Amino acid sequence: MHHTLGVKQAFTIFSSWHRITEPPRFCLGSALGAHRCRILRAGFWPELHLNAFLLAKGHEPKKIRGLQHDIGEGSQWAKDAGLILRKRTEAHLATLKREYLVTRYDPAAPLSPENQVMATLEELSQKVRKAIDGSLY
């Protein structure tokens, strides 16, 4: 139970995923454009939600850090720990690490539609919140 408060605090921060719809300050005037910057930021939010879920399920922080930002692998761990997501969401999560890298290093590359990113984040946020609320409160 040592990390319970940390998980609650972390999830409160992570669950503010809706902020990715606001153009981030570091993108103002950027050649990347607001959509690419949102995608860049969106690559972090799913990882943070998955990490909060894994912590709540008792995974050690050191092992979670060992994922090295592999969202696909993290989502598989979460699935193995009981997180149930739609198949489309699972498939999208599996592509986010690649999409993050492409967005960062090849700004001209095509991206997932913004509505797909938002649907993935919304489902992940709702289901992780429900799982954490049920196990920690």
VEXFILO-308835 format. One line per field, with one value per atom (N, C-alpha, C): chain; x, y, z; atom name; residue number from 1. Coordinates in steps of 0.1 Angstrom, whole numbers, plus 5000, padded with zeros to 4 digits. Example, Ala and Ser with C-alpha at 12.3 -4.5 7.8 and 13.67 -1.06 7.14 Angstrom:
dodo	c(A,A,A,A,A,A)
east	c(5132,5123,5132,5128,5137,5129)
north	c(4943,4955,4967,4978,4989,5000)
up	c(5078,5078,5078,5071,5071,5079)
nuse	c(N,CA,C,N,CA,C)
lumvo	c(1,1,1,2,2,2)
***
This chain:
dodo	c(A,A,A,A,A,A,A,A,A,A,A,A,A,A,A,A,A,A,A,A,A,A,A,A,A,A,A,A,A,A,A,A,A,A,A,A,A,A,A,A,A,A,A,A,A,A,A,A,A,A,A,A,A,A,A,A,A,A,A,A,A,A,A,A,A,A,A,A,A,A,A,A,A,A,A,A,A,A,A,A,A,A,A,A,A,A,A,A,A,A,A,A,A,A,A,A,A,A,A,A,A,A,A,A,A,A,A,A,A,A,A,A,A,A,A,A,A,A,A,A,A,A,A,A,A,A,A,A,A,A,A,A,A,A,A,A,A,A,A,A,A,A,A,A,A,A,A,A,A,A,A,A,A,A,A,A,A,A,A,A,A,A,A,A,A,A,A,A,A,A,A,A,A,A,A,A,A,A,A,A,A,A,A,A,A,A,A,A,A,A,A,A,A,A,A,A,A,A,A,A,A,A,A,A,A,A,A,A,A,A,A,A,A,A,A,A,A,A,A,A,A,A,A,A,A,A,A,A,A,A,A,A,A,A,A,A,A,A,A,A,A,A,A,A,A,A,A,A,A,A,A,A,A,A,A,A,A,A,A,A,A,A,A,A,A,A,A,A,A,A,A,A,A,A,A,A,A,A,A,A,A,A,A,A,A,A,A,A,A,A,A,A,A,A,A,A,A,A,A,A,A,A,A,A,A,A,A,A,A,A,A,A,A,A,A,A,A,A,A,A,A,A,A,A,A,A,A,A,A,A,A,A,A,A,A,A,A,A,A,A,A,A,A,A,A,A,A,A,A,A,A,A,A,A,A,A,A,A,A,A,A,A,A,A,A,A,A,A,A,A,A,A,A,A,A,A,A,A,A,A,A,A,A,A,A,A,A,A,A,A,A,A,A,A,A,A,A,A,A,A,A,A,A,A,A,A,A,A,A,A,A)
east	c(5008,5000,5009,5021,5030,5028,5025,5024,5009,5000,4986,4983,4988,4986,4993,5004,5011,5003,4997,4988,4976,4970,4958,4962,4973,4978,4982,4989,4994,4982,4972,4960,4952,4952,4945,4951,4964,4972,4970,4971,4971,4957,4946,4933,4929,4937,4934,4938,4935,4939,4933,4921,4915,4923,4933,4942,4950,4951,4958,4951,4938,4931,4935,4941,4946,4959,4962,4975,4986,4995,5005,5014,5018,5026,5039,5045,5058,5056,5043,5040,5036,5034,5030,5041,5037,5046,5055,5053,5061,5058,5068,5066,5059,5059,5052,5037,5031,5017,5010,4998,4991,4988,4983,4979,4991,5002,5014,5018,5017,5021,5011,4998,4989,4992,4995,4999,5012,5021,5034,5030,5022,5018,5009,5001,4992,4999,5011,5020,5023,5023,5027,5015,5003,4991,4987,4987,4983,4994,5006,5017,5015,5011,5010,4997,4986,4975,4978,4985,4988,4998,5007,5016,5008,4998,4990,4982,4977,4970,4979,4991,5000,5005,5007,5011,4999,4987,4975,4974,4978,4977,4990,4999,5010,5023,5023,5036,5046,5059,5069,5073,5075,5079,5092,5101,5113,5110,5101,5097,5089,5081,5074,5083,5093,5103,5111,5112,5119,5112,5099,5092,5098,5105,5111,5102,5090,5080,5074,5074,5068,5053,5045,5031,5024,5027,5021,5024,5036,5039,5033,5032,5025,5011,5005,4990,4988,4998,4996,4997,5007,5008,4995,4989,4976,4965,4965,4955,4956,4969,4971,4967,4967,4964,4949,4941,4927,4920,4928,4922,4916,4904,4897,4894,4900,4898,4892,4886,4882,4894,4891,4902,4908,4900,4905,4914,4911,4919,4932,4932,4944,4953,4947,4955,4961,4954,4959,4970,4969,4979,4992,4991,5002,5010,5004,5010,5016,5012,5015,5030,5038,5052,5058,5055,5059,5054,5042,5036,5043,5046,5053,5067,5074,5087,5086,5077,5075,5072,5063,5059,5071,5079,5090,5101,5104,5115,5112,5099,5095,5082,5082,5070,5061,5066,5058,5051,5053,5047,5032,5024,5009,5007,4997,4994,4980,4977,4964,4954,4942,4932,4931,4929,4928,4916,4905,4894,4897,4906,4910,4919,4928,4936,4927,4917,4909,4900,4895,4887,4896,4908,4917,4919,4922,4925,4912,4901,4889,4886,4887,4884,4894,4907,4917,4915,4912,4910,4898,4887,4875,4877,4883,4885,4896,4906,4917,4911,4904,4898,4889,4880,4871,4879,4889,4897,4904,4910,4917,4907,4896,4886,4881,4879,4875,4885,4898,4908,4915,4913,4920,4911,4898,4890,4881)
north	c(4988,5000,5013,5011,5023,5033,5028,5036,5040,5037,5040,5055,5063,5078,5083,5078,5082,5078,5067,5063,5072,5075,5084,5098,5103,5116,5116,5105,5104,5103,5095,5094,5107,5114,5127,5136,5136,5144,5138,5125,5118,5119,5119,5119,5132,5142,5155,5154,5143,5141,5151,5157,5166,5178,5181,5192,5191,5179,5178,5184,5188,5194,5209,5214,5228,5229,5238,5239,5241,5233,5235,5247,5253,5265,5263,5252,5250,5249,5248,5246,5260,5269,5282,5287,5289,5294,5283,5271,5259,5255,5250,5245,5232,5225,5212,5214,5225,5227,5221,5226,5223,5208,5202,5188,5179,5181,5173,5174,5186,5188,5181,5181,5173,5158,5154,5139,5137,5146,5144,5143,5152,5151,5139,5135,5123,5111,5110,5098,5096,5106,5105,5101,5106,5104,5089,5082,5068,5061,5064,5057,5060,5072,5076,5069,5068,5061,5046,5040,5026,5024,5033,5032,5033,5042,5044,5031,5025,5012,5001,5000,4990,4991,5004,5006,5002,5005,5002,4987,4980,4965,4958,4967,4961,4959,4964,4962,4972,4967,4975,4987,4999,5010,5007,5000,4997,4989,4979,4971,4979,4988,4996,5005,5011,5019,5011,4998,4989,4988,4992,4991,5001,5011,5021,5028,5032,5039,5030,5017,5009,5007,5016,5016,5003,4997,4985,4974,4973,4963,4966,4979,4983,4980,4982,4979,4964,4956,4941,4937,4943,4941,4944,4956,4961,4951,4946,4936,4923,4919,4907,4909,4922,4925,4928,4927,4928,4940,4949,4960,4955,4958,4953,4965,4965,4976,4970,4979,4975,4971,4962,4957,4969,4978,4990,4998,5000,5007,5000,4987,4979,4980,4980,4981,4995,5005,5019,5021,5015,5017,5010,4999,4992,5000,5010,5018,5031,5035,5048,5051,5041,5044,5047,5040,5043,5057,5060,5072,5084,5082,5093,5095,5084,5086,5093,5088,5094,5109,5112,5126,5135,5129,5137,5139,5128,5129,5130,5129,5131,5139,5152,5160,5159,5154,5154,5141,5131,5118,5119,5110,5110,5105,5109,5106,5099,5093,5089,5101,5099,5110,5114,5127,5132,5126,5123,5117,5103,5096,5082,5084,5093,5096,5099,5108,5112,5101,5092,5081,5071,5069,5060,5066,5079,5085,5085,5087,5088,5074,5063,5050,5046,5049,5045,5052,5065,5073,5068,5065,5060,5047,5038,5024,5023,5031,5031,5038,5049,5055,5045,5039,5029,5018,5013,5002,5007,5019,5025,5029,5035,5038,5026,5015,5003,4996,4998,4991,4999,5013,5021,5029,5031,5039,5031)
up	c(5000,5000,5000,5000,5000,4989,4977,4965,4962,4971,4968,4966,4975,4974,4961,4958,4946,4933,4933,4922,4921,4932,4931,4926,4931,4927,4912,4908,4895,4885,4889,4880,4879,4890,4889,4878,4878,4868,4854,4853,4840,4834,4842,4837,4831,4831,4825,4810,4803,4789,4780,4784,4776,4772,4780,4778,4765,4759,4747,4735,4737,4726,4725,4736,4735,4729,4720,4714,4725,4726,4736,4734,4745,4743,4735,4736,4729,4714,4710,4696,4689,4697,4691,4682,4670,4660,4654,4658,4654,4640,4633,4620,4620,4632,4633,4631,4636,4635,4647,4651,4663,4663,4652,4652,4655,4649,4652,4666,4672,4686,4695,4692,4700,4699,4687,4686,4694,4694,4701,4716,4721,4735,4738,4728,4730,4732,4727,4729,4743,4751,4765,4774,4771,4779,4780,4769,4771,4779,4777,4785,4800,4804,4818,4824,4816,4821,4823,4813,4815,4827,4829,4841,4854,4854,4866,4869,4858,4860,4865,4859,4863,4877,4881,4895,4905,4901,4909,4910,4900,4900,4907,4912,4920,4912,4900,4893,4899,4899,4905,4895,4900,4892,4883,4889,4881,4869,4870,4859,4848,4853,4844,4836,4843,4836,4826,4828,4819,4806,4805,4792,4782,4787,4779,4769,4774,4766,4755,4756,4746,4750,4744,4748,4744,4733,4729,4740,4744,4754,4768,4771,4783,4783,4771,4770,4771,4766,4768,4783,4790,4804,4811,4807,4814,4810,4798,4794,4802,4804,4812,4827,4831,4845,4847,4836,4836,4830,4823,4816,4803,4801,4789,4780,4768,4758,4745,4737,4724,4716,4706,4697,4690,4685,4678,4687,4699,4709,4711,4713,4715,4702,4690,4678,4677,4681,4680,4690,4702,4712,4707,4700,4695,4685,4679,4669,4674,4686,4691,4693,4697,4698,4685,4674,4661,4657,4659,4655,4662,4675,4683,4676,4673,4667,4653,4645,4632,4633,4642,4644,4648,4657,4662,4651,4644,4635,4620,4616,4602,4602,4604,4605,4592,4581,4569,4568,4577,4576,4580,4574,4577,4591,4598,4612,4613,4624,4627,4627,4623,4624,4639,4641,4655,4662,4655,4662,4667,4660,4665,4678,4678,4689,4701,4699,4710,4715,4706,4710,4719,4715,4722,4736,4737,4750,4759,4753,4761,4767,4758,4764,4774,4772,4781,4794,4794,4806,4814,4807,4814,4821,4813,4819,4829,4828,4838,4851,4849,4861,4868,4861,4867,4875,4868,4875,4887,4886,4898,4909,4905,4915,4923,4916,4922,4931,4928,4935,4946,4946,4956,4965,4962,4970,4979)
nuse	c(N,CA,C,N,CA,C,N,CA,C,N,CA,C,N,CA,C,N,CA,C,N,CA,C,N,CA,C,N,CA,C,N,CA,C,N,CA,C,N,CA,C,N,CA,C,N,CA,C,N,CA,C,N,CA,C,N,CA,C,N,CA,C,N,CA,C,N,CA,C,N,CA,C,N,CA,C,N,CA,C,N,CA,C,N,CA,C,N,CA,C,N,CA,C,N,CA,C,N,CA,C,N,CA,C,N,CA,C,N,CA,C,N,CA,C,N,CA,C,N,CA,C,N,CA,C,N,CA,C,N,CA,C,N,CA,C,N,CA,C,N,CA,C,N,CA,C,N,CA,C,N,CA,C,N,CA,C,N,CA,C,N,CA,C,N,CA,C,N,CA,C,N,CA,C,N,CA,C,N,CA,C,N,CA,C,N,CA,C,N,CA,C,N,CA,C,N,CA,C,N,CA,C,N,CA,C,N,CA,C,N,CA,C,N,CA,C,N,CA,C,N,CA,C,N,CA,C,N,CA,C,N,CA,C,N,CA,C,N,CA,C,N,CA,C,N,CA,C,N,CA,C,N,CA,C,N,CA,C,N,CA,C,N,CA,C,N,CA,C,N,CA,C,N,CA,C,N,CA,C,N,CA,C,N,CA,C,N,CA,C,N,CA,C,N,CA,C,N,CA,C,N,CA,C,N,CA,C,N,CA,C,N,CA,C,N,CA,C,N,CA,C,N,CA,C,N,CA,C,N,CA,C,N,CA,C,N,CA,C,N,CA,C,N,CA,C,N,CA,C,N,CA,C,N,CA,C,N,CA,C,N,CA,C,N,CA,C,N,CA,C,N,CA,C,N,CA,C,N,CA,C,N,CA,C,N,CA,C,N,CA,C,N,CA,C,N,CA,C,N,CA,C,N,CA,C,N,CA,C,N,CA,C,N,CA,C,N,CA,C,N,CA,C,N,CA,C,N,CA,C,N,CA,C,N,CA,C,N,CA,C,N,CA,C,N,CA,C,N,CA,C,N,CA,C,N,CA,C,N,CA,C,N,CA,C,N,CA,C,N,CA,C,N,CA,C,N,CA,C)
lumvo	c(1,1,1,2,2,2,3,3,3,4,4,4,5,5,5,6,6,6,7,7,7,8,8,8,9,9,9,10,10,10,11,11,11,12,12,12,13,13,13,14,14,14,15,15,15,16,16,16,17,17,17,18,18,18,19,19,19,20,20,20,21,21,21,22,22,22,23,23,23,24,24,24,25,25,25,26,26,26,27,27,27,28,28,28,29,29,29,30,30,30,31,31,31,32,32,32,33,33,33,34,34,34,35,35,35,36,36,36,37,37,37,38,38,38,39,39,39,40,40,40,41,41,41,42,42,42,43,43,43,44,44,44,45,45,45,46,46,46,47,47,47,48,48,48,49,49,49,50,50,50,51,51,51,52,52,52,53,53,53,54,54,54,55,55,55,56,56,56,57,57,57,58,58,58,59,59,59,60,60,60,61,61,61,62,62,62,63,63,63,64,64,64,65,65,65,66,66,66,67,67,67,68,68,68,69,69,69,70,70,70,71,71,71,72,72,72,73,73,73,74,74,74,75,75,75,76,76,76,77,77,77,78,78,78,79,79,79,80,80,80,81,81,81,82,82,82,83,83,83,84,84,84,85,85,85,86,86,86,87,87,87,88,88,88,89,89,89,90,90,90,91,91,91,92,92,92,93,93,93,94,94,94,95,95,95,96,96,96,97,97,97,98,98,98,99,99,99,100,100,100,101,101,101,102,102,102,103,103,103,104,104,104,105,105,105,106,106,106,107,107,107,108,108,108,109,109,109,110,110,110,111,111,111,112,112,112,113,113,113,114,114,114,115,115,115,116,116,116,117,117,117,118,118,118,119,119,119,120,120,120,121,121,121,122,122,122,123,123,123,124,124,124,125,125,125,126,126,126,127,127,127,128,128,128,129,129,129,130,130,130,131,131,131,132,132,132,133,133,133,134,134,134,135,135,135,136,136,136,137,137,137)
***
